[in-house]
């Protein structure tokens, strides 16, 4: 029982870390958005 509570506590800490910090720093673009950004950048170079 104690091990399960420790695991739950660690899980809760990681969920808080993700909710407060990571989700604003991660890049999660779809492939279509990535290709559009690359195409726009190539146009800017010309």
PDB file with one MODEL, atoms N, CA, C and O in Angstrom:
MODEL        1
ATOM      1  N   UNK A   1       0.821  -1.200   0.000  1.00  0.00           N
ATOM      2  CA  UNK A   1       0.000   0.000   0.000  1.00  0.00           C
ATOM      3  C   UNK A   1       0.864   1.263   0.000  1.00  0.00           C
ATOM      4  O   UNK A   1       0.543   2.241  -0.675  1.00  0.00           O
ATOM      5  N   UNK A   2       1.942   1.235   0.747  1.00  0.00           N
ATOM      6  CA  UNK A   2       2.819   2.400   0.826  1.00  0.00           C
ATOM      7  C   UNK A   2       3.495   2.677  -0.517  1.00  0.00           C
ATOM      8  O   UNK A   2       3.661   3.834  -0.904  1.00  0.00           O
ATOM      9  N   UNK A   3       3.885   1.621  -1.223  1.00  0.00           N
ATOM     10  CA  UNK A   3       4.512   1.795  -2.537  1.00  0.00           C
ATOM     11  C   UNK A   3       3.528   2.401  -3.534  1.00  0.00           C
ATOM     12  O   UNK A   3       3.910   3.236  -4.354  1.00  0.00           O
ATOM     13  N   UNK A   4       2.284   1.990  -3.466  1.00  0.00           N
ATOM     14  CA  UNK A   4       1.266   2.543  -4.374  1.00  0.00           C
ATOM     15  C   UNK A   4       1.058   4.029  -4.105  1.00  0.00           C
ATOM     16  O   UNK A   4       0.896   4.808  -5.045  1.00  0.00           O
ATOM     17  N   UNK A   5       1.060   4.426  -2.855  1.00  0.00           N
ATOM     18  CA  UNK A   5       0.905   5.840  -2.524  1.00  0.00           C
ATOM     19  C   UNK A   5       2.112   6.658  -2.975  1.00  0.00           C
ATOM     20  O   UNK A   5       1.965   7.795  -3.425  1.00  0.00           O
ATOM     21  N   UNK A   6       3.298   6.079  -2.854  1.00  0.00           N
ATOM     22  CA  UNK A   6       4.505   6.764  -3.331  1.00  0.00           C
ATOM     23  C   UNK A   6       4.441   6.950  -4.845  1.00  0.00           C
ATOM     24  O   UNK A   6       4.767   8.022  -5.356  1.00  0.00           O
ATOM     25  N   UNK A   7       4.026   5.918  -5.554  1.00  0.00           N
ATOM     26  CA  UNK A   7       3.894   6.023  -7.012  1.00  0.00           C
ATOM     27  C   UNK A   7       2.847   7.068  -7.388  1.00  0.00           C
ATOM     28  O   UNK A   7       3.044   7.837  -8.329  1.00  0.00           O
ATOM     29  N   UNK A   8       1.755   7.096  -6.665  1.00  0.00           N
ATOM     30  CA  UNK A   8       0.714   8.089  -6.924  1.00  0.00           C
ATOM     31  C   UNK A   8       1.241   9.503  -6.673  1.00  0.00           C
ATOM     32  O   UNK A   8       0.931  10.427  -7.425  1.00  0.00           O
ATOM     33  N   UNK A   9       2.026   9.666  -5.628  1.00  0.00           N
ATOM     34  CA  UNK A   9       2.620  10.968  -5.332  1.00  0.00           C
ATOM     35  C   UNK A   9       3.583  11.417  -6.421  1.00  0.00           C
ATOM     36  O   UNK A   9       3.554  12.575  -6.839  1.00  0.00           O
ATOM     37  N   UNK A  10       4.438  10.506  -6.884  1.00  0.00           N
ATOM     38  CA  UNK A  10       5.379  10.838  -7.960  1.00  0.00           C
ATOM     39  C   UNK A  10       4.611  11.187  -9.233  1.00  0.00           C
ATOM     40  O   UNK A  10       4.959  12.142  -9.927  1.00  0.00           O
ATOM     41  N   UNK A  11       3.579  10.424  -9.536  1.00  0.00           N
ATOM     42  CA  UNK A  11       2.754  10.696 -10.708  1.00  0.00           C
ATOM     43  C   UNK A  11       2.119  12.079 -10.605  1.00  0.00           C
ATOM     44  O   UNK A  11       2.095  12.821 -11.587  1.00  0.00           O
ATOM     45  N   UNK A  12       1.612  12.429  -9.441  1.00  0.00           N
ATOM     46  CA  UNK A  12       0.981  13.734  -9.243  1.00  0.00           C
ATOM     47  C   UNK A  12       1.999  14.857  -9.428  1.00  0.00           C
ATOM     48  O   UNK A  12       1.674  15.899  -9.998  1.00  0.00           O
ATOM     49  N   UNK A  13       3.210  14.656  -8.958  1.00  0.00           N
ATOM     50  CA  UNK A  13       4.261  15.668  -9.117  1.00  0.00           C
ATOM     51  C   UNK A  13       4.578  15.874 -10.595  1.00  0.00           C
ATOM     52  O   UNK A  13       4.707  17.011 -11.049  1.00  0.00           O
ATOM     53  N   UNK A  14       4.705  14.771 -11.353  1.00  0.00           N
ATOM     54  CA  UNK A  14       4.988  14.904 -12.783  1.00  0.00           C
ATOM     55  C   UNK A  14       3.823  15.550 -13.534  1.00  0.00           C
ATOM     56  O   UNK A  14       4.044  16.299 -14.485  1.00  0.00           O
ATOM     57  N   UNK A  15       2.605  15.272 -13.122  1.00  0.00           N
ATOM     58  CA  UNK A  15       1.449  15.899 -13.763  1.00  0.00           C
ATOM     59  C   UNK A  15       1.447  17.403 -13.496  1.00  0.00           C
ATOM     60  O   UNK A  15       1.145  18.187 -14.396  1.00  0.00           O
ATOM     61  N   UNK A  16       1.775  17.810 -12.287  1.00  0.00           N
ATOM     62  CA  UNK A  16       1.878  19.234 -11.979  1.00  0.00           C
ATOM     63  C   UNK A  16       2.998  19.899 -12.778  1.00  0.00           C
ATOM     64  O   UNK A  16       2.834  21.010 -13.281  1.00  0.00           O
ATOM     65  N   UNK A  17       4.130  19.214 -12.890  1.00  0.00           N
ATOM     66  CA  UNK A  17       5.249  19.734 -13.681  1.00  0.00           C
ATOM     67  C   UNK A  17       4.802  19.962 -15.123  1.00  0.00           C
ATOM     68  O   UNK A  17       5.081  21.010 -15.706  1.00  0.00           O
ATOM     69  N   UNK A  18       4.109  18.981 -15.693  1.00  0.00           N
ATOM     70  CA  UNK A  18       3.646  19.128 -17.064  1.00  0.00           C
ATOM     71  C   UNK A  18       2.637  20.269 -17.183  1.00  0.00           C
ATOM     72  O   UNK A  18       2.729  21.090 -18.095  1.00  0.00           O
ATOM     73  N   UNK A  19       1.685  20.319 -16.270  1.00  0.00           N
ATOM     74  CA  UNK A  19       0.622  21.324 -16.348  1.00  0.00           C
ATOM     75  C   UNK A  19       1.166  22.741 -16.200  1.00  0.00           C
ATOM     76  O   UNK A  19       0.661  23.666 -16.836  1.00  0.00           O
ATOM     77  N   UNK A  20       2.184  22.918 -15.373  1.00  0.00           N
ATOM     78  CA  UNK A  20       2.670  24.266 -15.082  1.00  0.00           C
ATOM     79  C   UNK A  20       3.848  24.712 -15.944  1.00  0.00           C
ATOM     80  O   UNK A  20       4.035  25.911 -16.153  1.00  0.00           O
ATOM     81  N   UNK A  21       4.639  23.776 -16.442  1.00  0.00           N
ATOM     82  CA  UNK A  21       5.853  24.171 -17.146  1.00  0.00           C
ATOM     83  C   UNK A  21       5.949  23.598 -18.555  1.00  0.00           C
ATOM     84  O   UNK A  21       6.032  24.351 -19.525  1.00  0.00           O
ATOM     85  N   UNK A  22       5.937  22.303 -18.673  1.00  0.00           N
ATOM     86  CA  UNK A  22       6.269  21.639 -19.931  1.00  0.00           C
ATOM     87  C   UNK A  22       5.322  21.946 -21.079  1.00  0.00           C
ATOM     88  O   UNK A  22       5.775  22.126 -22.209  1.00  0.00           O
ATOM     89  N   UNK A  23       4.037  22.009 -20.825  1.00  0.00           N
ATOM     90  CA  UNK A  23       3.119  22.137 -21.958  1.00  0.00           C
ATOM     91  C   UNK A  23       3.289  23.457 -22.685  1.00  0.00           C
ATOM     92  O   UNK A  23       2.888  23.576 -23.842  1.00  0.00           O
ATOM     93  N   UNK A  24       3.873  24.451 -22.033  1.00  0.00           N
ATOM     94  CA  UNK A  24       4.132  25.726 -22.697  1.00  0.00           C
ATOM     95  C   UNK A  24       5.457  25.714 -23.453  1.00  0.00           C
ATOM     96  O   UNK A  24       5.712  26.607 -24.262  1.00  0.00           O
ATOM     97  N   UNK A  25       6.287  24.736 -23.208  1.00  0.00           N
ATOM     98  CA  UNK A  25       7.607  24.678 -23.833  1.00  0.00           C
ATOM     99  C   UNK A  25       7.692  23.636 -24.943  1.00  0.00           C
ATOM    100  O   UNK A  25       8.595  23.700 -25.777  1.00  0.00           O
ATOM    101  N   UNK A  26       6.770  22.679 -24.968  1.00  0.00           N
ATOM    102  CA  UNK A  26       6.821  21.622 -25.964  1.00  0.00           C
ATOM    103  C   UNK A  26       6.314  22.119 -27.308  1.00  0.00           C
ATOM    104  O   UNK A  26       5.416  22.958 -27.376  1.00  0.00           O
ATOM    105  N   UNK A  27       6.899  21.595 -28.368  1.00  0.00           N
ATOM    106  CA  UNK A  27       6.455  21.926 -29.720  1.00  0.00           C
ATOM    107  C   UNK A  27       5.651  20.742 -30.219  1.00  0.00           C
ATOM    108  O   UNK A  27       6.158  19.625 -30.322  1.00  0.00           O
ATOM    109  N   UNK A  28       4.400  21.001 -30.524  1.00  0.00           N
ATOM    110  CA  UNK A  28       3.526  19.909 -30.964  1.00  0.00           C
ATOM    111  C   UNK A  28       2.770  20.330 -32.216  1.00  0.00           C
ATOM    112  O   UNK A  28       1.546  20.452 -32.199  1.00  0.00           O
ATOM    113  N   UNK A  29       3.505  20.552 -33.299  1.00  0.00           N
ATOM    114  CA  UNK A  29       2.879  20.930 -34.555  1.00  0.00           C
ATOM    115  C   UNK A  29       2.580  19.690 -35.387  1.00  0.00           C
ATOM    116  O   UNK A  29       3.282  18.682 -35.309  1.00  0.00           O
ATOM    117  N   UNK A  30       1.534  19.787 -36.174  1.00  0.00           N
ATOM    118  CA  UNK A  30       1.221  18.693 -37.086  1.00  0.00           C
ATOM    119  C   UNK A  30       2.197  18.761 -38.258  1.00  0.00           C
ATOM    120  O   UNK A  30       2.812  19.803 -38.487  1.00  0.00           O
ATOM    121  N   UNK A  31       2.344  17.675 -38.996  1.00  0.00           N
ATOM    122  CA  UNK A  31       3.233  17.699 -40.169  1.00  0.00           C
ATOM    123  C   UNK A  31       2.817  18.759 -41.189  1.00  0.00           C
ATOM    124  O   UNK A  31       3.673  19.383 -41.817  1.00  0.00           O
ATOM    125  N   UNK A  32       1.516  18.965 -41.357  1.00  0.00           N
ATOM    126  CA  UNK A  32       1.057  19.989 -42.304  1.00  0.00           C
ATOM    127  C   UNK A  32       1.526  21.380 -41.893  1.00  0.00           C
ATOM    128  O   UNK A  32       1.945  22.173 -42.736  1.00  0.00           O
ATOM    129  N   UNK A  33       1.456  21.672 -40.615  1.00  0.00           N
ATOM    130  CA  UNK A  33       1.917  22.979 -40.135  1.00  0.00           C
ATOM    131  C   UNK A  33       3.422  23.124 -40.329  1.00  0.00           C
ATOM    132  O   UNK A  33       3.909  24.201 -40.675  1.00  0.00           O
ATOM    133  N   UNK A  34       4.153  22.039 -40.106  1.00  0.00           N
ATOM    134  CA  UNK A  34       5.605  22.075 -40.277  1.00  0.00           C
ATOM    135  C   UNK A  34       5.977  22.326 -41.735  1.00  0.00           C
ATOM    136  O   UNK A  34       6.860  23.137 -42.014  1.00  0.00           O
ATOM    137  N   UNK A  35       5.308  21.634 -42.681  1.00  0.00           N
ATOM    138  CA  UNK A  35       5.586  21.832 -44.100  1.00  0.00           C
ATOM    139  C   UNK A  35       5.218  23.243 -44.544  1.00  0.00           C
ATOM    140  O   UNK A  35       5.925  23.839 -45.357  1.00  0.00           O
ATOM    141  N   UNK A  36       4.124  23.780 -44.020  1.00  0.00           N
ATOM    142  CA  UNK A  36       3.722  25.150 -44.363  1.00  0.00           C
ATOM    143  C   UNK A  36       4.761  26.151 -43.854  1.00  0.00           C
ATOM    144  O   UNK A  36       5.095  27.110 -44.548  1.00  0.00           O
ATOM    145  N   UNK A  37       5.264  25.927 -42.654  1.00  0.00           N
ATOM    146  CA  UNK A  37       6.287  26.824 -42.104  1.00  0.00           C
ATOM    147  C   UNK A  37       7.571  26.751 -42.927  1.00  0.00           C
ATOM    148  O   UNK A  37       8.210  27.774 -43.174  1.00  0.00           O
ATOM    149  N   UNK A  38       7.951  25.546 -43.351  1.00  0.00           N
ATOM    150  CA  UNK A  38       9.146  25.397 -44.176  1.00  0.00           C
ATOM    151  C   UNK A  38       8.969  26.083 -45.529  1.00  0.00           C
ATOM    152  O   UNK A  38       9.884  26.742 -46.022  1.00  0.00           O
ATOM    153  N   UNK A  39       7.791  25.926 -46.123  1.00  0.00           N
ATOM    154  CA  UNK A  39       7.529  26.557 -47.413  1.00  0.00           C
ATOM    155  C   UNK A  39       7.571  28.079 -47.290  1.00  0.00           C
ATOM    156  O   UNK A  39       8.096  28.763 -48.168  1.00  0.00           O
ATOM    157  N   UNK A  40       7.022  28.598 -46.208  1.00  0.00           N
ATOM    158  CA  UNK A  40       7.044  30.048 -45.980  1.00  0.00           C
ATOM    159  C   UNK A  40       8.477  30.541 -45.786  1.00  0.00           C
ATOM    160  O   UNK A  40       8.845  31.599 -46.298  1.00  0.00           O
ATOM    161  N   UNK A  41       9.270  29.791 -45.061  1.00  0.00           N
ATOM    162  CA  UNK A  41      10.654  30.181 -44.834  1.00  0.00           C
ATOM    163  C   UNK A  41      11.440  30.157 -46.145  1.00  0.00           C
ATOM    164  O   UNK A  41      12.281  31.026 -46.373  1.00  0.00           O
ATOM    165  N   UNK A  42      11.179  29.181 -46.999  1.00  0.00           N
ATOM    166  CA  UNK A  42      11.860  29.122 -48.295  1.00  0.00           C
ATOM    167  C   UNK A  42      11.459  30.299 -49.180  1.00  0.00           C
ATOM    168  O   UNK A  42      12.287  30.841 -49.911  1.00  0.00           O
ATOM    169  N   UNK A  43      10.190  30.691 -49.114  1.00  0.00           N
ATOM    170  CA  UNK A  43       9.738  31.847 -49.893  1.00  0.00           C
ATOM    171  C   UNK A  43      10.409  33.134 -49.421  1.00  0.00           C
ATOM    172  O   UNK A  43      10.723  34.013 -50.222  1.00  0.00           O
ATOM    173  N   UNK A  44      10.622  33.231 -48.112  1.00  0.00           N
ATOM    174  CA  UNK A  44      11.268  34.420 -47.562  1.00  0.00           C
ATOM    175  C   UNK A  44      12.729  34.526 -48.025  1.00  0.00           C
ATOM    176  O   UNK A  44      13.270  35.625 -48.142  1.00  0.00           O
ATOM    177  N   UNK A  45      13.348  33.390 -48.282  1.00  0.00           N
ATOM    178  CA  UNK A  45      14.754  33.395 -48.727  1.00  0.00           C
ATOM    179  C   UNK A  45      14.889  33.829 -50.170  1.00  0.00           C
ATOM    180  O   UNK A  45      15.958  34.284 -50.576  1.00  0.00           O
ATOM    181  N   UNK A  46      13.846  33.701 -50.944  1.00  0.00           N
ATOM    182  CA  UNK A  46      13.928  34.052 -52.370  1.00  0.00           C
ATOM    183  C   UNK A  46      13.763  35.520 -52.612  1.00  0.00           C
ATOM    184  O   UNK A  46      13.808  35.966 -53.759  1.00  0.00           O
TER     185      UNK A  46
ENDMDL
END
